[in-house]
Amino acid sequence: MKGKIEKITGKSFDIPDETRRPFEKGKIDVISVGGLTFYRETLEPGWQWSKQGVSQKQPNSLD
């Protein structure tokens, strides 16, 4: 069998590579594994789309 076998890597959102806070009462944890990026969004109690949601003017707020 030709080719390179990648090392298996385990990661957890408990220790994210990055944490973003693009809006009030919410955060986005970011991890990267094997060239792929995964996001976990956590919203605090009381969060409301009408009050803290991303506006239509910011469609790419994760960038």
PASEBA-1860 file (N, C-alpha, C; in nm, 3 decimals):
! residues 63
1> MKGKIEKI> 0.083/-0.117/0.000/0.000/0.000/0.000/0.088/0.124/0.000 ~ 0.070/0.210/-0.099/0.148/0.332/-0.107/0.073/0.446/-0.041 ~ 0.148/0.545/-0.001/0.085/0.662/0.059/0.129/0.681/0.203 ~ 0.084/0.788/0.257/0.119/0.823/0.395/-0.002/0.802/0.484 ~ 0.020/0.738/0.596/-0.087/0.718/0.693/-0.082/0.835/0.791 ~ -0.194/0.905/0.799/-0.202/1.020/0.889/-0.212/0.973/1.034 ~ -0.153/1.050/1.123/-0.163/1.022/1.265/-0.305/1.059/1.311 ~ -0.366/0.973/1.388/-0.499/1.000/1.441/-0.487/1.099/1.556
9> TGKSFDIP> -0.564/1.205/1.547/-0.559/1.311/1.648/-0.697/1.327/1.710 ~ -0.701/1.335/1.841/-0.827/1.360/1.910/-0.827/1.500/1.967 ~ -0.939/1.568/1.953/-0.954/1.702/2.008/-1.089/1.712/2.074 ~ -1.102/1.812/2.160/-1.226/1.832/2.232/-1.263/1.980/2.232 ~ -1.393/2.008/2.225/-1.438/2.145/2.237/-1.418/2.197/2.380 ~ -1.384/2.109/2.475/-1.355/2.154/2.611/-1.228/2.240/2.613 ~ -1.138/2.216/2.516/-1.016/2.295/2.502/-1.008/2.339/2.356 ~ -1.085/2.442/2.317/-1.089/2.483/2.176/-0.959/2.552/2.133
17> DETRRPFE> -0.932/2.548/2.003/-0.817/2.620/1.948/-0.840/2.771/1.956 ~ -0.967/2.811/1.948/-1.003/2.952/1.947/-1.146/2.966/1.998 ~ -1.174/3.077/2.065/-1.311/3.110/2.106/-1.343/3.250/2.055 ~ -1.454/3.259/1.984/-1.498/3.388/1.929/-1.624/3.432/2.001 ~ -1.639/3.562/2.017/-1.760/3.620/2.077/-1.813/3.727/1.981 ~ -1.878/3.681/1.872/-1.924/3.777/1.771/-2.049/3.855/1.810 ~ -2.116/3.815/1.919/-2.236/3.885/1.962/-2.256/3.863/2.111 ~ -2.338/3.948/2.172/-2.365/3.942/2.314/-2.437/3.812/2.350
25> KGKIDVIS> -2.404/3.755/2.463/-2.467/3.634/2.518/-2.446/3.510/2.431 ~ -2.333/3.504/2.364/-2.304/3.386/2.285/-2.156/3.374/2.254 ~ -2.112/3.252/2.226/-1.973/3.230/2.188/-1.966/3.118/2.086 ~ -1.857/3.116/2.012/-1.833/3.011/1.913/-1.695/2.955/1.941 ~ -1.689/2.825/1.972/-1.562/2.756/1.993/-1.521/2.693/1.860 ~ -1.390/2.699/1.830/-1.338/2.651/1.703/-1.228/2.550/1.730 ~ -1.235/2.435/1.661/-1.125/2.338/1.663/-1.094/2.298/1.520 ~ -0.968/2.267/1.495/-0.925/2.220/1.363/-0.862/2.083/1.379
33> VGGLTFYR> -0.906/1.989/1.294/-0.856/1.852/1.298/-0.833/1.806/1.155 ~ -0.711/1.765/1.124/-0.682/1.710/0.993/-0.721/1.798/0.876 ~ -0.701/1.927/0.889/-0.734/2.019/0.782/-0.880/2.061/0.776 ~ -0.962/2.010/0.867/-1.104/2.047/0.873/-1.127/2.135/0.995 ~ -1.219/2.229/0.984/-1.251/2.318/1.095/-1.394/2.293/1.139 ~ -1.412/2.282/1.271/-1.544/2.256/1.330/-1.578/2.370/1.427 ~ -1.707/2.404/1.431/-1.755/2.513/1.516/-1.863/2.462/1.610 ~ -1.863/2.514/1.735/-1.971/2.486/1.829/-2.019/2.620/1.884
41> ETLEPGWQ> -2.146/2.647/1.864/-2.204/2.772/1.912/-2.277/2.746/2.044 ~ -2.252/2.830/2.143/-2.318/2.820/2.273/-2.388/2.952/2.300 ~ -2.518/2.944/2.328/-2.597/3.063/2.357/-2.635/3.062/2.505 ~ -2.620/3.176/2.570/-2.649/3.188/2.713/-2.800/3.201/2.735 ~ -2.847/3.166/2.857/-2.989/3.185/2.889/-3.028/3.331/2.866 ~ -3.145/3.351/2.808/-3.192/3.485/2.780/-3.157/3.535/2.641 ~ -3.075/3.458/2.566/-3.040/3.499/2.430/-3.165/3.497/2.344 ~ -3.182/3.601/2.263/-3.298/3.609/2.172/-3.249/3.651/2.035
49> WSKQGVSQ> -3.296/3.581/1.933/-3.256/3.613/1.796/-3.286/3.759/1.763 ~ -3.401/3.809/1.808/-3.442/3.946/1.775/-3.353/4.051/1.842 ~ -3.284/4.013/1.951/-3.200/4.110/2.022/-3.051/4.091/1.996 ~ -3.003/3.967/2.000/-2.860/3.941/1.986/-2.824/3.874/1.854 ~ -2.920/3.840/1.772/-2.893/3.770/1.647/-2.807/3.851/1.552 ~ -2.738/3.781/1.464/-2.654/3.847/1.364/-2.744/3.919/1.265 ~ -2.711/4.043/1.236/-2.795/4.121/1.145/-2.777/4.075/1.001 ~ -2.870/4.110/0.916/-2.863/4.077/0.774/-2.742/4.143/0.708
57> KQPNSLD> -2.690/4.250/0.769/-2.575/4.320/0.712/-2.444/4.247/0.738 ~ -2.445/4.143/0.824/-2.324/4.070/0.859/-2.339/3.922/0.828 ~ -2.363/3.883/0.702/-2.387/3.741/0.673/-2.267/3.652/0.697 ~ -2.145/3.705/0.694/-2.025/3.624/0.713/-1.955/3.662/0.843 ~ -2.030/3.669/0.950/-1.974/3.716/1.077/-1.869/3.623/1.136 ~ -1.858/3.499/1.087/-1.756/3.408/1.138/-1.620/3.433/1.074 ~ -1.615/3.509/0.966/-1.490/3.536/0.896/-1.404/3.635/0.971
END
